[in-house]
Amino acid sequence: MGEKQAKTKKKSRRGRPITHGGYSVITQGDKRRYLRRYLTEVREGLVTDLGPTEDELTTAQRVLIDRIVSKLGLVRSIESHVAVNGIFNGDDLAPCLQRSYLAYTNGLRRDLVALGIDKRATREVVRMTAKDFVEMVDGKARKRRNE
């Protein structure tokens, strides 16, 4: 144990660390109007898929929808950061992709599964009788002929 181990110096960073701006979406709101518009449309779409109005949702569904919108805002911010700055930082993957992206996209997927978005469409198809299906198809055919 008489040998001294070589100590490596940590390189000090100068200036401000690189950020993707994802957390500012949650804490300060986003100044990017396209993102705000997109997130509003997604939220309204999720409410319509489950509701059709927000009053018909449970508290748990509302909380999940709000978390989905927040996570989606972070994911979209990371994606726009990567689109501008690239995927790699030198030889390594960009830090925001290493630490955050996969966790948020996986959490987003799990939240959507918990809401049961895909289950609702299946239930509606199963409830439809053969008579309802024929009437729907005939109604669409008549509408096309009248146009």
C-alpha positions as CSV (number, residue, x, y, z in Angstrom):
1,M,0.0,0.0,0.0
2,G,3.0,2.2,-0.2
3,E,2.3,3.1,-3.8
4,K,0.5,6.4,-4.3
5,Q,-2.5,6.2,-6.6
6,A,-2.4,8.8,-9.4
7,K,-5.0,11.4,-8.8
8,T,-6.9,12.7,-11.8
9,K,-8.0,16.2,-11.9
10,K,-11.6,16.9,-12.7
11,K,-12.0,19.3,-15.5
12,S,-13.8,22.4,-14.4
13,R,-16.5,23.6,-16.6
14,R,-16.5,27.2,-17.6
15,G,-19.7,29.1,-18.2
16,R,-23.2,27.8,-18.0
17,P,-23.9,24.1,-18.3
18,I,-25.8,22.9,-21.4
19,T,-29.5,22.5,-20.8
20,H,-32.4,21.3,-22.9
21,G,-35.0,23.6,-21.5
22,G,-37.4,20.8,-20.5
23,Y,-37.7,21.8,-16.9
24,S,-38.6,25.4,-17.8
25,V,-41.7,24.0,-19.5
26,I,-43.0,22.9,-16.1
27,T,-41.7,25.6,-13.8
28,Q,-42.0,28.8,-15.9
29,G,-44.3,27.9,-18.8
30,D,-43.0,27.8,-22.3
31,K,-42.5,30.7,-24.6
32,R,-42.6,28.5,-27.6
33,R,-46.1,28.9,-28.8
34,Y,-46.1,25.8,-31.1
35,L,-45.3,23.6,-28.1
36,R,-48.0,25.2,-25.9
37,R,-50.5,24.8,-28.7
38,Y,-49.5,21.1,-29.2
39,L,-49.7,20.3,-25.5
40,T,-53.1,22.0,-25.3
41,E,-54.4,19.9,-28.2
42,V,-53.0,16.7,-26.7
43,R,-54.7,17.5,-23.4
44,E,-58.0,18.2,-25.1
45,G,-57.7,15.1,-27.1
46,L,-57.1,12.9,-24.1
47,V,-60.1,14.4,-22.2
48,T,-62.3,13.8,-25.3
49,D,-61.1,10.2,-25.6
50,L,-62.0,9.5,-22.0
51,G,-64.7,12.0,-21.2
52,P,-66.0,13.5,-23.6
53,T,-65.9,16.4,-21.1
54,E,-63.6,17.0,-18.2
55,D,-66.5,16.9,-15.7
56,E,-67.0,13.2,-16.5
57,L,-63.4,12.2,-15.6
58,T,-62.3,10.9,-12.3
59,T,-59.7,12.8,-10.2
60,A,-57.2,10.1,-11.0
61,Q,-57.7,10.4,-14.7
62,R,-57.3,14.2,-14.5
63,V,-54.0,13.8,-12.5
64,L,-52.7,11.3,-15.1
65,I,-53.6,13.6,-18.0
66,D,-51.8,16.5,-16.3
67,R,-48.7,14.3,-15.7
68,I,-48.8,13.1,-19.3
69,V,-48.9,16.7,-20.6
70,S,-46.0,17.7,-18.4
71,K,-43.9,14.7,-19.4
72,L,-44.7,15.2,-23.1
73,G,-43.6,18.9,-22.7
74,L,-40.2,17.7,-21.3
75,V,-39.8,15.1,-24.1
76,R,-40.6,17.5,-26.8
77,S,-38.2,20.1,-25.4
78,I,-35.4,17.5,-25.3
79,E,-36.2,16.5,-28.9
80,S,-36.0,20.1,-30.1
81,H,-32.7,20.5,-28.2
82,V,-31.3,17.5,-29.9
83,A,-32.5,18.6,-33.3
84,V,-30.6,21.8,-32.9
85,N,-27.5,20.6,-31.0
86,G,-27.2,17.0,-32.2
87,I,-27.3,13.7,-30.6
88,F,-23.7,13.5,-29.6
89,N,-21.6,15.7,-27.4
90,G,-18.1,14.8,-28.6
91,D,-17.9,11.0,-28.5
92,D,-20.6,10.6,-25.9
93,L,-24.4,10.7,-26.2
94,A,-25.9,14.0,-25.3
95,P,-26.4,14.2,-21.5
96,C,-30.1,14.9,-21.8
97,L,-30.5,11.7,-23.8
98,Q,-28.5,9.7,-21.3
99,R,-30.3,10.8,-18.2
100,S,-33.8,12.0,-19.0
101,Y,-35.2,11.0,-22.4
102,L,-35.7,7.3,-22.0
103,A,-37.1,7.7,-18.5
104,Y,-39.7,10.3,-19.5
105,T,-40.8,8.4,-22.7
106,N,-41.2,5.2,-20.7
107,G,-43.1,7.0,-18.0
108,L,-45.3,8.6,-20.6
109,R,-46.1,5.2,-22.2
110,R,-47.0,3.7,-18.8
111,D,-49.3,6.7,-18.0
112,L,-51.1,6.2,-21.3
113,V,-51.5,2.5,-20.6
114,A,-52.8,3.3,-17.1
115,L,-55.4,5.7,-18.6
116,G,-56.6,2.8,-20.9
117,I,-56.8,4.9,-24.1
118,D,-56.7,1.9,-26.4
119,K,-59.3,0.0,-24.3
120,R,-62.1,2.5,-25.0
121,A,-62.0,2.1,-28.8
122,T,-62.1,-1.7,-28.4
123,R,-65.1,-1.6,-26.1
124,E,-67.1,0.6,-28.6
125,V,-66.5,-1.9,-31.4
126,V,-67.5,-4.9,-29.3
127,R,-70.7,-3.1,-28.2
128,M,-71.7,-2.5,-31.8
129,T,-74.3,-5.1,-33.1
130,A,-74.4,-6.3,-36.7
131,K,-77.5,-4.2,-37.3
132,D,-75.7,-1.1,-36.0
133,F,-72.8,-1.8,-38.3
134,V,-75.0,-2.3,-41.4
135,E,-76.8,1.0,-40.6
136,M,-73.5,2.8,-40.2
137,V,-72.1,1.5,-43.5
138,D,-75.4,2.2,-45.4
139,G,-75.6,5.7,-43.9
140,K,-72.0,6.5,-45.1
141,A,-72.8,5.1,-48.6
142,R,-76.0,7.2,-48.9
143,K,-74.1,10.3,-47.7
144,R,-71.4,9.8,-50.4
145,R,-74.1,9.4,-53.1
146,N,-75.8,12.6,-52.1
147,E,-72.6,14.6,-52.2
